[in-house]
Amino acid sequence: MFDPVSVLLLLLAGGVAGFLAGFFGVGGGIILVPILLLYFKSIGVWSSLYTHMALGTSLLIVIFASMTSAYEYSKNKHVIWKAVLFIGAASVVGAALGSYMAGGLRGPTLQKIFAAVVLVAASRLLSESKKGKDEGEPNLFPPSLAGIGIVVGLVSSLAGVGGGVFAIPMTYYFMRFPLKKALGTSSATIVITGFASTVGYIITGWGAIGLPPHTLGYVDYYHAIPIIVGTLPSAKFGAMVAHRTNPDRLQKFYGVFLVVIAAKMFFF
């Protein structure tokens, strides 16, 4: 059973992750993974399991946070649904491959992969100058979108995130998506990618020795519940704030945010 302090902390974690998911168009996994690592350590989960469980459980939560933020972005016409279809479908392939690979990697290796992915995305955003990208027509060439989807799915399952940390820079730089449309499209795509990656962690972790109760493979659905409850209202609020934020300022906020998260994970 949960004690009141644990419930409050998990709700708070969900609130923070949900706001960031809505504001930055990511699934929230980049903040959830470090939090879940600390939490699973604190409740005595085996060291050989807690990283995989943090990644798998994060992916489950990401699905719900992204559904809420995608709805808000869609209301403001910031979701390109054709791109969601191609990127999302291809991401399932990448997620299946990544989940299989993750099952054979040690926890510290997965943490370093997570940090490296985030740092690459941050460096591109912070080094970019204003180029008026919001004025161009987005490139919707299906093979290119599918290629992005495979990369996003692979990153998602290896790093325990929805894939937005790569989907946003790739659609923004290479496909000429306006930033807010890149954020909204990412949110909607993450629902598909997160689901596929979660299933992968359930399958690869099924029957693993030492798993605590209330888990499906590497996914701890029991402790995910209060976090999910916390994400739903805050993800909606985050998306509303992003809609009212200057795109260039939003880009810099996002880049700094990613640097902080990457540094935390490298030295965790």
N, C-alpha and C positions, 0 to 999 in steps of 0.2 A: 504493500500500500504506500501511497505518497504521503509524506509529511507536509504540513502547510508551507514550510520554508522552501522545500523542493518545488512544490507547485508554483509558488510565487516566482522563483528564479527561472523556471522553465517558461512560464508565461511571459516574463520580462524578456528572456532570450528570443522568444517568438516575436514579440513586439518589435524589437530592434531589427531582427532579420527580415521581418515583413516590411518594415518601412524601407530598408535598404533595397529589398527586392522590387518594391514599387517605384522607388525613386530612381534607381540605376538600371532597371530592366533586367536584372539578374534574378536567379532563383532564391538568393539568400544563403546559398551554401558556403560562400566565401567567409561568412561570419559564423554560420552554424557549425561548420567542421571544427574550428578551434574550441568552440563552446562545448560541443559534444565530446571532444577528446578529454577535456578537463572533467566533465561530468562523469563519463564512464570510468575514468581513472579513480575518481573520488568514491564511487560505489563499489570498487573492487573488481571490475571486469579484468580478465586476464590480459597481460601486456601483449600477448600474441593476437588478441582479438579486438582490442578497443579501437584501433585505427580503422580497421575494416568496418566495424559497427558504426563508427562515427560517419564514415562516408556513406554507407548504405542507408542509415537512418536519416541523414541530411537529405538524401535524394527523395525520400518519401515526403518529407516536409516541404521540400522545394516545389513539388507538384501543386500543392494547395496554395502556397504563397503566389506562385506564378499564375494560377487560374484567376485569382482575385485581381492582381495587377494588370493582367492581360485584358480583363473585362473593362477596367478603367481606361486603359490606352485605346481600346477599341471604340469606346464611346466618343473619344476625341479624335477618331479617325487616324490613329497612329500605328495601325497594324496593317501590314501588307500580306493578305491572306494567301496569295499565290506563293510567296516566298516561304510562308509557314508550312505549306503543303510539301514543297520540295525539300526544304532543309529538315523538316521534322521526319519525313519518311526516310531520308538517307541517314539521319542521326540514329535511327534504330539499329542500322547495320554497325555503325561505329560504336554504339553503346554495347552491343553484344560482344564485339571484339574486346573492348576495353574491360568489361566485367570479367571476361575469361582471363585476361592478362592480370587483372588486379588480384584475383584469387591466388596467384602464385607469387606475388610480391610481398616483401616484408613491410610492416607498418611505416618505419622511418623512410623507406624508399618512396612510398606513396605520398608522404608528407612533403618530401622534397619536390616531387613532380607537381603537386598542388601549388607550392610556392613559386616554382619556375614558371608555370603557366600564367599565374596571376601577374608576375613581374614583367613578363614579355608584353602582356596587354597594357600594363600601366606605362611602360616606357614609350610605347607608341602614342598613347593618348597625350602624355605630358610633353612630348617633343613636337607635336603637331601644331602648326600655326594656323591662324584663321584662313580658310580658303573658300568660304561661302558655299560649303557643300550642301546646305539646306536648299539651294536654288536649283540643283540639277535634277534630272529624271533618274530614278533608280534603275539599275541594270537587273533584269529579271531573267537572264539566260539560264534555263533549267539545269544544264550540266554544271555550271559554276555554283549554283545554289546547292545542288546535290553534293558537290565536293566540300562545300562549307559544312553541310550537314554531317558528313562522315567524320570530319575533324572535330566538330562540336560534340558528337556522340562519344567519340573516343576520349576526348578531354573530360567530358562529363563523368563518365564511369570511372576513369582513373583518378580524378581529383575530388569526386563526391559533390560536384556542383552541377547546376543545371546546364552549364555550357555557355552562359551569357558572357562570361569574361572573354571568350573568343568570338562568339557569334556577333557581338556588337562591333568590335573593331573590324572584323572581316567584312561585314555588310556595309559598314560606314566607309572604310577605305577602298575596298576592292569593288563593291557593287554600287557605290555612290548613294546609299540610303541617307536621307536627312537623319540627323542624330536621334530625334525623338521617334521617328519611324523605325530606326534600328533598335531602339529600346523597346518599343511596343511589339515589334515583330519577334524580338528575342524572348520577351515574356510569354508570348503565345507558343513559340516553338519549344520552350523549356518544358511545357506541360507534356509534350510528346516524348522529348528526350529524357526527362526525369522519370517518366513511367517506365520506359524501356530499360534505363539503367537500374532502377529499383528492382525490377524483375530479375535482372542479371545478378544482383547482389543476393537476392533471395535464393536463386538457384545455386550459385557458387558457394554460398555459406551453409546450404542445407546439410544438416547432420554434423556440422563442425563440433569438435569436442570442446566442452567448456562454455558453451553459449549459455547466458542466463535465461531465466523464464521470460515469457512474453516476447519472443523473437520469432521471426520467419527468416531463416538464414542469418545474414548479417544485418537485418533490419529489425530494430527494436520499436515496434509499433506502440507499445505501452507508454514509453517515455516520450514518444513523438506527439501523443495526443495533446497535452497542455501547450506544447510549442506551436502546434498547428492552430489551436484556438487563439493564441496570441498573435499569430501572423495575419489572420484574416482582416481585421479592421485596420491594422497598421499598413498592410500592403496597399489597400485602397487609398489611404491617406497619402502614402509616399508617391503613388502615381499621380494623384491630384497636385501635389507640390511640384513634381517634375514638369507637369504640363504648364505651370506658371513660371518656370525658371528659364533664364537665358541659356540657349544651347551651348555657347562657348564656356560659360561659367559651369554648366552642368558637366561638360567634358573634363574640365580641370578638377572639379570635385571628385569625379569618378576616378581619375588617374591617381590622385593623392590617396584616396581610399584604398585602392588596390596596392599601392606601395606599402602602406601600413600593414595590411593583411599578409602580404608576402614576407615582409621582414619578421613578423610574428611567427610564421610557420617555419622559416629557415632556422630560427633559433629556439624552436619550441622545446 
